[in-house]
Amino acid sequence: MKESISTISHGAYTAEISSIGATLATLKFEDKNLVEPRLNIRYFSGEILAPGPNRMADRRYSQNGETFELQINEIFRNNALHGLVFDKSWKSLTKEKDAISLEIILDDTSKYPGILELETTYELDDRGLLSTLTATNLSDIVAAIWRLNTSIFDGSRGRISRRVLSSN
């Protein structure tokens, strides 16, 4: 799977977004790192972790009375880690100088109950980075989703004013 990196910028802010995992690979202000730079793919730093950003013990989980079995990627603990899209190639939908949107369709019903469309947007403005994730259930089945972006912010470089999570 080939990775592509897109750069967005606004004023003194720049960010690099990878197509693999819709990863926030770098975020800089005046050439100073605001997030820990990603060292390599599968580092779990900056990727979108969805629909489940945690460990699935023995790689299994149940929902709506059905058991799903995932690939083990934490071998020494026999767990499946961090969802189903962190290592997948996301499709670029739109790209502007200061923003990019990417999407992926999760349609492997052997691993997730239903079909899920995920779209994420990274946008830079005078205040910094705004990251949004929209999840749309494309099936008739009730299916849970929870997400996490794994960027590690460097608090010594400035102030993190707020983190907001909203869902409806």
TISEDREN-881072 format. One record per residue (C-alpha): residue number from 1; residue in one letter; x, y, z. Coordinates in steps of 0.2 Angstrom, whole numbers, always signed. Example, Ala and Ser with C-alpha at 12.3 -4.5 7.8 and 13.67 -1.06 7.14 Angstrom:
<nodes>
  nr rest    px    py    pz
   1    A   +62   -22   +39
   2    S   +68    -5   +36
</nodes>
This chain:
<nodes>
  nr rest    px    py    pz
   1    M    +0    +0    +0
   2    K    +7   +16    -6
   3    E    +7   +31    +6
   4    S    +4   +49    +0
   5    I    +8   +64   +11
   6    S    -2   +80    +8
   7    T    +4   +97   +16
   8    I    -8  +110   +21
   9    S    -4  +128   +28
  10    H   -11  +144   +35
  11    G    +0  +158   +41
  12    A   +13  +151   +52
  13    Y    +5  +134   +53
  14    T    +9  +119   +43
  15    A    +3  +101   +44
  16    E    +6   +85   +35
  17    I    -7   +72   +33
  18    S    -4   +54   +27
  19    S   -17   +44   +17
  20    I   -13   +29   +28
  21    G   -24   +30   +43
  22    A   -29   +48   +39
  23    T   -14   +52   +50
  24    L    -9   +69   +56
  25    A   +10   +66   +53
  26    T   +16   +83   +58
  27    L    +9   +99   +65
  28    K   +21  +115   +66
  29    F   +19  +133   +71
  30    E   +34  +144   +65
  31    D   +43  +127   +61
  32    K   +42  +121   +79
  33    N   +34  +104   +81
  34    L   +17  +105   +90
  35    V   +15   +86   +90
  36    E   +27   +72   +92
  37    P   +32   +68   +74
  38    R   +27   +51   +68
  39    L   +42   +39   +67
  40    N   +34   +26   +55
  41    I   +18   +19   +50
  42    R   +10    +8   +63
  43    Y   +17   +18   +77
  44    F    -1   +24   +83
  45    S    +4   +42   +83
  46    G    -8   +53   +73
  47    E   -19   +40   +65
  48    I   -38   +40   +66
  49    L   -43   +25   +77
  50    A   -60   +19   +74
  51    P   -73   +11   +76
  52    G   -64    +5   +92
  53    P   -48   +14   +98
  54    N   -43    +1  +111
  55    R   -38   -17  +114
  56    M   -50   -31  +110
  57    A   -45   -45  +122
  58    D   -42   -61  +112
  59    R   -47   -51   +96
  60    R   -65   -54   +99
  61    Y   -80   -43  +103
  62    S   -99   -45  +102
  63    Q  -112   -33   +97
  64    N  -131   -36   +94
  65    G  -128   -54   +99
  66    E  -115   -57   +85
  67    T   -97   -61   +89
  68    F   -84   -53   +78
  69    E   -66   -59   +76
  70    L   -52   -47   +72
  71    Q   -34   -49   +67
  72    I   -21   -49   +81
  73    N    -9   -35   +80
  74    E    -3   -35   +98
  75    I    +4   -53   +97
  76    F   +12   -55  +115
  77    R    -5   -50  +123
  78    N   -16   -59  +110
  79    N   -26   -43  +107
  80    A   -33   -33   +92
  81    L   -27   -15   +94
  82    H   -35    +1   +89
  83    G   -49    -2   +77
  84    L   -50    -6   +58
  85    V   -44    +9   +49
  86    F   -28   +15   +56
  87    D   -18    +5   +43
  88    K   -29    +7   +28
  89    S   -28   +19   +13
  90    W   -40   +34   +15
  91    K   -46   +42    -1
  92    S   -43   +61    -3
  93    L   -60   +70    -6
  94    T   -55   +88    -7
  95    K   -38   +97    -5
  96    E   -36  +116    -3
  97    K   -21  +126    +3
  98    D   -27  +126   +21
  99    A   -38  +110   +22
 100    I   -40   +92   +17
 101    S   -54   +79   +18
 102    L   -52   +61   +17
 103    E   -64   +46   +18
 104    I   -65   +28   +20
 105    I   -79   +15   +18
 106    L   -78    +1   +31
 107    D   -88   -13   +23
 108    D   -80   -29   +30
 109    T   -95   -36   +39
 110    S   -85   -50   +46
 111    K   -76   -38   +57
 112    Y   -89   -24   +60
 113    P  -108   -25   +60
 114    G  -114   -15   +46
 115    I  -106    -3   +34
 116    L   -98   +13   +40
 117    E   -93   +29   +30
 118    L   -79   +39   +39
 119    E   -74   +56   +33
 120    T   -61   +67   +42
 121    T   -56   +85   +38
 122    Y   -40   +94   +44
 123    E   -41  +113   +43
 124    L   -29  +126   +48
 125    D   -34  +144   +52
 126    D   -27  +158   +63
 127    R   -31  +148   +79
 128    G   -22  +132   +73
 129    L   -29  +115   +68
 130    L   -47  +110   +68
 131    S   -50   +91   +65
 132    T   -67   +84   +63
 133    L   -73   +66   +60
 134    T   -90   +62   +53
 135    A   -96   +44   +54
 136    T  -111   +38   +44
 137    N  -119   +21   +47
 138    L  -124   +16   +29
 139    S  -133    +0   +35
 140    D  -150    -3   +44
 141    I  -141   -11   +59
 142    V  -137    -2   +75
 143    A  -118    -1   +76
 144    A  -107    +7   +89
 145    I   -93   +19   +85
 146    W   -80   +27   +96
 147    R   -65   +36   +89
 148    L   -48   +43   +94
 149    N   -34   +53   +86
 150    T   -18   +48   +93
 151    S    -8   +64   +91
 152    I    +4   +67  +106
 153    F    +4   +86  +108
 154    D   +19   +95  +115
 155    G   +13  +106  +128
 156    S   +30  +114  +130
 157    R   +28  +123  +114
 158    G   +13  +133  +117
 159    R    -4  +132  +124
 160    I   -18  +119  +120
 161    S   -34  +129  +123
 162    R   -47  +116  +121
 163    R   -52   +99  +115
 164    V   -70   +97  +110
 165    L   -79   +81  +106
 166    S   -97   +82  +100
 167    S  -109   +69   +93
 168    N  -127   +68   +88
</nodes>
